[in-house]
Amino acid sequence: MKRITFFLPYFLLIIPFSRLFAQSDLEALIQEDSTTREKVSATFKSNHLINAQSTETIYKKELEFRVDHRFGDIAGGSGGIGNFFGLDQSTDIRIGFDYGISDRFNVGIARAKGATAATQLYEANFKYRFLEQTTDNAIPVSLAFFGSGTVSGVKASDDPTASTSYKNFGDRITYVSQLIVARKFSPSFSFELIPSYVHRNYTIFGDQNGVFALGAGGRLKISKRMAIVADYFLPFRSKDKKEYVENINQQKFYDALGVGLEIETGGHVFHLNFTNATAIQESQFIPETTTSWGKGQYRWGFSISRRFSFNKDREGKAGGY
């Protein structure tokens, strides 16, 4: 278990992604984006899919209240009628608030139960959409950056090999950074790629602190108010460390996969989903999903959000959908 005696602010973790674009090319795109070109609207209908963030942000002076919930296993050894197909259990719950500083820049706070040994999670986050797709395809994609810092409030373990045997406050912190690249291919279909990096200041003995991952997600509209959504995350872990930790815990790591139904009802967006990820926050489901679709270890979940506008120019338009 590697101790980190110092750490960089999480927003510096964007550096690994900065070389995706030459600086001059990116500056040219941003300059074009600031002109009167017509922007592609509503690439996604929510700032989340199932597990994944989207490029969407809320409008300036809007407040979004969001609740996410994950139940227990539907099938497998822990599922079935005995726990009413998971509905008698709750693996994770998250309640969060996001506020629009501008139409492109949001900040948020959240409290989550947590689904690993690190529980009682307090999160602060931001999202900045710095490029928007245009209808003439001069700018073919939308780009956003998401960053978060999460602190675990759980009591420190006395076991020195545990992932929660914290010695100081810094050990409790996990950082997440994501570059979100999205394109709306048609009025009915949108797709995104999400290069991600998760850094845990403290881990179980033998595990790696930093984990890169590649996420992907999509939305397929099936009616005026309904769509199919899906997302998937592939972590790139050290093979040796992965096998070592799996042997210690007698558990195997899996990729997080979610599919669901999105329902839009004015100011509300409701997601009814299925996923093998027990955790809701990126800091946990990307590096520590230990349940499998193939073993029946997938679960019901739902997300519901409601927006409130404090902008007089947008009164009666809360939700922005």
C-alpha positions in Angstrom: 0.0 0.0 0.0 1.8 3.0 -1.3 1.6 6.1 0.9 1.4 9.5 -0.9 3.1 12.2 1.2 2.2 14.9 -1.2 -0.4 15.3 -4.0 -1.1 17.7 -6.8 -4.5 19.4 -7.1 -6.8 17.3 -9.2 -7.3 19.8 -11.9 -3.7 19.3 -12.9 -4.6 15.8 -13.9 -5.9 17.2 -17.2 -2.2 17.2 -18.4 -2.3 13.6 -19.7 -5.1 14.6 -22.1 -3.7 17.9 -23.3 -1.7 16.3 -26.1 -4.8 15.1 -27.8 -4.9 18.4 -29.5 -2.1 20.7 -30.8 -2.3 23.9 -28.9 -2.7 26.1 -32.0 -5.5 23.8 -33.4 -7.4 23.9 -30.1 -7.1 27.7 -29.9 -8.4 28.0 -33.4 -11.4 25.8 -32.6 -12.2 27.8 -29.5 -12.0 31.0 -31.4 -14.4 29.6 -34.1 -16.7 28.4 -31.3 -17.0 32.0 -30.0 -18.3 33.3 -33.2 -21.9 33.3 -34.4 -21.9 29.7 -35.7 -25.0 27.8 -34.8 -24.4 25.3 -32.0 -25.8 21.8 -31.9 -28.2 21.7 -29.0 -29.0 18.9 -26.6 -26.3 16.4 -27.5 -27.6 14.7 -24.4 -30.7 15.5 -22.3 -28.9 15.2 -19.0 -25.5 15.9 -17.5 -25.3 12.2 -16.8 -26.0 9.0 -18.6 -26.0 6.1 -16.1 -22.5 5.9 -14.6 -20.9 8.4 -17.1 -20.9 12.2 -17.1 -22.0 13.9 -20.4 -20.8 17.1 -22.0 -24.0 18.8 -20.9 -24.0 21.6 -18.3 -26.8 23.6 -16.7 -27.5 27.2 -17.5 -26.2 30.2 -15.5 -28.0 30.7 -12.2 -29.7 27.3 -12.4 -29.6 24.8 -9.5 -30.0 21.1 -10.2 -31.0 18.7 -7.4 -30.1 15.1 -8.3 -30.7 11.8 -6.5 -29.1 8.5 -7.6 -29.9 5.1 -6.1 -28.5 1.6 -6.6 -30.2 -1.5 -5.3 -28.8 -5.0 -4.6 -28.1 -7.9 -6.9 -31.1 -9.0 -9.0 -29.8 -12.5 -9.5 -26.8 -14.6 -8.5 -26.0 -15.8 -5.0 -27.1 -12.6 -3.3 -30.2 -12.0 -5.5 -33.5 -13.6 -6.3 -36.8 -13.6 -4.4 -35.0 -13.7 -1.0 -34.2 -10.0 -1.2 -37.0 -9.3 -3.7 -34.5 -9.1 -6.6 -32.3 -6.6 -4.9 -35.0 -4.1 -3.9 -34.6 -5.0 -0.2 -31.0 -3.7 -0.3 -29.2 -0.5 -1.2 -25.6 -0.6 -2.4 -25.2 3.1 -2.8 -27.2 6.4 -2.6 -26.0 9.8 -3.8 -27.6 13.2 -3.3 -26.1 16.2 -5.0 -26.5 19.8 -6.0 -25.0 21.5 -9.1 -25.1 25.2 -9.8 -24.4 27.1 -13.0 -21.7 29.8 -12.7 -22.1 30.3 -16.4 -23.8 28.4 -19.2 -20.6 26.4 -19.6 -19.2 26.2 -16.1 -20.9 24.3 -13.3 -19.8 23.6 -9.7 -21.3 20.9 -7.4 -21.4 19.2 -4.1 -22.7 15.8 -3.1 -22.9 13.2 -0.3 -22.9 9.5 -1.1 -23.1 6.4 1.0 -20.3 4.7 -0.9 -20.1 1.1 -2.0 -16.6 0.1 -1.1 -14.7 0.1 2.2 -14.5 3.9 1.9 -17.9 5.1 2.8 -19.5 8.4 4.0 -18.3 10.2 0.9 -18.3 14.0 0.5 -17.6 15.3 -3.0 -16.9 18.7 -4.6 -16.8 18.8 -8.4 -16.8 21.1 -11.4 -17.5 20.7 -15.2 -16.4 23.1 -17.9 -17.7 22.7 -21.5 -15.0 24.6 -23.5 -16.0 23.6 -27.0 -19.4 23.0 -28.7 -20.3 21.1 -31.9 -21.6 23.3 -34.7 -24.3 22.5 -37.2 -22.0 23.1 -40.2 -19.5 20.6 -38.7 -16.7 23.2 -38.7 -16.4 22.1 -35.1 -17.3 18.4 -35.2 -17.4 17.5 -31.5 -18.2 19.0 -28.1 -15.5 18.9 -25.4 -15.9 19.2 -21.6 -13.7 18.6 -18.6 -15.0 17.1 -15.4 -13.0 17.1 -12.1 -13.9 16.0 -8.6 -12.3 15.6 -5.2 -13.9 13.1 -2.8 -13.2 12.7 1.0 -14.2 9.6 2.9 -15.5 10.3 6.4 -15.5 6.6 7.5 -13.6 5.7 10.8 -10.0 4.7 10.1 -9.3 1.0 10.3 -6.9 -0.5 12.7 -5.8 -3.0 10.1 -2.6 -1.5 8.5 -3.3 -3.4 5.2 -6.8 -2.1 4.8 -7.8 0.6 2.3 -9.2 2.7 5.1 -6.3 2.6 7.6 -5.9 6.4 7.2 -3.1 8.1 9.1 -4.0 11.7 8.1 -6.6 13.7 6.3 -4.9 13.6 2.9 -5.1 9.8 2.9 -8.9 10.1 2.7 -8.9 12.0 -0.6 -9.6 10.6 -4.1 -9.3 12.8 -7.3 -11.0 12.2 -10.6 -10.4 14.0 -13.9 -12.2 13.3 -17.2 -12.1 14.7 -20.7 -15.5 14.2 -22.4 -15.5 14.1 -26.2 -19.1 13.9 -27.6 -20.8 14.1 -31.0 -24.4 14.3 -32.0 -24.6 12.2 -35.2 -28.3 12.8 -35.8 -31.4 14.1 -33.9 -31.7 10.5 -32.5 -28.2 9.4 -31.8 -25.3 10.8 -29.7 -22.0 9.2 -28.6 -19.1 10.1 -26.4 -15.7 8.9 -25.3 -14.3 9.7 -21.8 -10.6 9.3 -21.1 -10.4 9.2 -17.3 -7.9 9.2 -14.5 -8.6 8.3 -10.9 -6.0 8.9 -8.2 -6.5 7.4 -4.7 -4.2 8.8 -2.1 -4.5 5.6 -0.1 -5.4 2.1 -1.2 -5.5 -1.5 0.1 -2.0 -3.0 0.4 -0.5 -3.8 -3.0 -2.9 -1.8 -5.1 -2.0 1.0 -7.4 -2.9 4.6 -6.5 -3.5 5.9 -10.1 -5.8 4.2 -12.6 -6.4 5.3 -16.2 -9.7 4.3 -17.9 -11.5 4.8 -21.1 -15.2 5.3 -21.0 -17.8 5.3 -23.7 -21.5 6.2 -23.7 -24.4 6.7 -26.1 -28.0 7.9 -26.3 -30.6 6.6 -28.8 -33.9 8.5 -28.9 -36.9 6.2 -29.4 -39.7 8.7 -28.9 -40.2 12.4 -28.2 -39.7 11.9 -24.5 -37.8 8.6 -24.2 -34.4 7.3 -25.1 -32.1 4.2 -24.5 -28.9 5.2 -22.8 -25.8 3.0 -22.2 -22.2 3.5 -20.9 -19.1 1.4 -20.3 -15.7 1.9 -18.6 -12.5 0.0 -19.3 -9.9 0.5 -16.6 -6.2 -0.1 -17.4 -4.7 -1.7 -14.3 -1.4 -3.2 -13.7 -1.8 -6.9 -14.3 0.4 -7.9 -11.4 -1.2 -5.5 -8.9 -4.7 -6.5 -10.1 -4.0 -10.2 -9.5 -2.4 -9.5 -6.2 -5.3 -7.5 -4.8 -7.9 -10.0 -6.2 -6.1 -12.8 -4.4 -6.1 -10.8 -1.1 -9.8 -9.9 -1.4 -10.9 -13.1 -3.0 -12.8 -10.9 -5.5 -12.3 -10.1 -9.2 -12.4 -6.7 -10.8 -14.8 -6.1 -13.7 -15.6 -3.3 -16.1 -18.6 -1.2 -15.3 -21.4 -1.5 -17.8 -24.8 0.2 -17.6 -27.9 0.3 -19.8 -31.2 2.1 -19.1 -34.2 4.0 -20.2 -34.3 7.8 -20.0 -37.6 9.6 -19.6 -37.9 13.4 -20.0 -40.9 15.1 -18.2 -40.3 18.8 -18.6 -38.0 20.0 -15.8 -37.4 16.4 -14.7 -35.2 13.8 -16.3 -35.7 10.3 -15.0 -33.3 7.3 -15.6 -34.3 3.7 -14.9 -31.2 1.7 -15.3 -29.4 -1.6 -14.9 -25.7 -1.8 -14.1 -23.1 -4.2 -12.5 -21.5 -1.2 -10.7 -22.5 -1.1 -7.1 -21.0 2.4 -6.6 -22.3 5.7 -8.1 -19.2 8.0 -7.9 -16.4 7.8 -10.5 -13.9 7.5 -7.7 -15.2 4.1 -6.8 -16.9 2.4 -9.8 -14.0 2.9 -12.2 -11.3 1.3 -10.1 -13.3 -1.0 -7.8 -16.2 -2.7 -9.6 -16.2 -6.3 -8.3 -19.6 -7.5 -9.5 -20.3 -9.1 -12.9 -23.2 -9.2 -15.3 -22.3 -12.8 -16.1 -22.8 -13.9 -12.4 -26.2 -12.1 -12.1 -24.6 -9.3 -10.1 -26.4 -6.5 -11.8 -29.0 -4.2 -10.2 -31.8 -1.9 -10.6 -31.1 1.8 -10.2 -32.6 5.1 -10.8 -31.6 8.7 -11.2 -33.9 11.7 -11.0 -33.0 15.4 -11.4 -34.9 18.7 -11.1 -33.7 22.1 -12.0 -34.6 25.4 -10.5 -33.9 28.7 -12.2 -32.8 31.9 -10.4 -32.3 33.7 -13.7 -35.2 36.1 -14.4 -34.5 35.9 -18.1 -35.2 32.1 -18.0 -38.2 32.1 -15.6 -40.5 29.3 -16.5 -37.7 27.5 -18.4 -36.1 25.6 -15.6 -34.7 22.4 -16.8 -33.3 23.8 -20.1 -34.2 20.7 -22.1 
